[in-house]
Amino acid sequence: MDALLSTVQMPSGIPVATVALNGATNAGILAAKILGSADDEISTKLEIYQLSLKEKVLGTIEEIKSQHPNSYDL
């Protein structure tokens, strides 16, 4: 609990970023976002990756809707 409080109560001017335990993927995405702010190639690759995640989610929604027909209106 002390670690959580020390993170969320960090004073202004000391940026803190946290990810979940076993959250290596999210840590990598966070690092890419930081590096991408100064590197167009990284930024573009990250954008492509995030669009692929969106397509994956939308595909999953369609799969669920087809397997479990109902009055889903998304």
TITI-995393 format. One record per residue (C-alpha): residue number from 1; residue in three letters; chain; x, y, z. Coordinates in steps of 0.5 Angstrom, whole numbers, always signed. Example, Ala and Ser with C-alpha at 12.3 -4.5 7.8 and 13.67 -1.06 7.14 Angstrom:
2
[atom 1, "ALA", "A", [+25, -9, +16]]
[atom 2, "SER", "A", [+27, -2, +14]]
This chain:
74
[atom 1, "MET", "A", [+0, +0, +0]]
[atom 2, "ASP", "A", [+6, +5, +1]]
[atom 3, "ALA", "A", [+8, +4, -6]]
[atom 4, "LEU", "A", [+2, +6, -9]]
[atom 5, "LEU", "A", [+1, +12, -4]]
[atom 6, "SER", "A", [+8, +14, -6]]
[atom 7, "THR", "A", [+6, +14, -13]]
[atom 8, "VAL", "A", [+0, +17, -13]]
[atom 9, "GLN", "A", [+2, +23, -9]]
[atom 10, "MET", "A", [+8, +25, -13]]
[atom 11, "PRO", "A", [+9, +32, -13]]
[atom 12, "SER", "A", [+8, +36, -19]]
[atom 13, "GLY", "A", [+14, +36, -23]]
[atom 14, "ILE", "A", [+16, +29, -22]]
[atom 15, "PRO", "A", [+12, +25, -27]]
[atom 16, "VAL", "A", [+10, +18, -26]]
[atom 17, "ALA", "A", [+8, +12, -30]]
[atom 18, "THR", "A", [+5, +5, -28]]
[atom 19, "VAL", "A", [+3, -1, -31]]
[atom 20, "ALA", "A", [+0, -7, -28]]
[atom 21, "LEU", "A", [+4, -13, -25]]
[atom 22, "ASN", "A", [+6, -18, -31]]
[atom 23, "GLY", "A", [+4, -12, -36]]
[atom 24, "ALA", "A", [+10, -12, -40]]
[atom 25, "THR", "A", [+6, -11, -47]]
[atom 26, "ASN", "A", [+3, -4, -44]]
[atom 27, "ALA", "A", [+10, -2, -41]]
[atom 28, "GLY", "A", [+13, -3, -48]]
[atom 29, "ILE", "A", [+7, +1, -51]]
[atom 30, "LEU", "A", [+8, +7, -46]]
[atom 31, "ALA", "A", [+15, +7, -48]]
[atom 32, "ALA", "A", [+14, +7, -55]]
[atom 33, "LYS", "A", [+9, +13, -54]]
[atom 34, "ILE", "A", [+14, +17, -50]]
[atom 35, "LEU", "A", [+20, +15, -56]]
[atom 36, "GLY", "A", [+15, +16, -61]]
[atom 37, "SER", "A", [+14, +23, -59]]
[atom 38, "ALA", "A", [+20, +25, -62]]
[atom 39, "ASP", "A", [+21, +19, -67]]
[atom 40, "ASP", "A", [+16, +19, -73]]
[atom 41, "GLU", "A", [+18, +12, -75]]
[atom 42, "ILE", "A", [+16, +9, -68]]
[atom 43, "SER", "A", [+10, +14, -68]]
[atom 44, "THR", "A", [+7, +11, -74]]
[atom 45, "LYS", "A", [+9, +4, -72]]
[atom 46, "LEU", "A", [+5, +5, -66]]
[atom 47, "GLU", "A", [-1, +8, -69]]
[atom 48, "ILE", "A", [-1, +2, -74]]
[atom 49, "TYR", "A", [-1, -3, -68]]
[atom 50, "GLN", "A", [-6, +1, -65]]
[atom 51, "LEU", "A", [-11, +0, -71]]
[atom 52, "SER", "A", [-10, -7, -71]]
[atom 53, "LEU", "A", [-12, -8, -64]]
[atom 54, "LYS", "A", [-18, -4, -66]]
[atom 55, "GLU", "A", [-20, -8, -72]]
[atom 56, "LYS", "A", [-18, -15, -67]]
[atom 57, "VAL", "A", [-24, -12, -62]]
[atom 58, "LEU", "A", [-29, -10, -68]]
[atom 59, "GLY", "A", [-28, -17, -71]]
[atom 60, "THR", "A", [-29, -20, -64]]
[atom 61, "ILE", "A", [-35, -17, -63]]
[atom 62, "GLU", "A", [-38, -19, -70]]
[atom 63, "GLU", "A", [-36, -26, -68]]
[atom 64, "ILE", "A", [-40, -26, -62]]
[atom 65, "LYS", "A", [-46, -23, -65]]
[atom 66, "SER", "A", [-46, -28, -70]]
[atom 67, "GLN", "A", [-45, -34, -65]]
[atom 68, "HIS", "A", [-50, -31, -60]]
[atom 69, "PRO", "A", [-55, -27, -64]]
[atom 70, "ASN", "A", [-59, -23, -60]]
[atom 71, "SER", "A", [-61, -15, -61]]
[atom 72, "TYR", "A", [-54, -13, -60]]
[atom 73, "ASP", "A", [-54, -6, -63]]
[atom 74, "LEU", "A", [-47, -3, -63]]
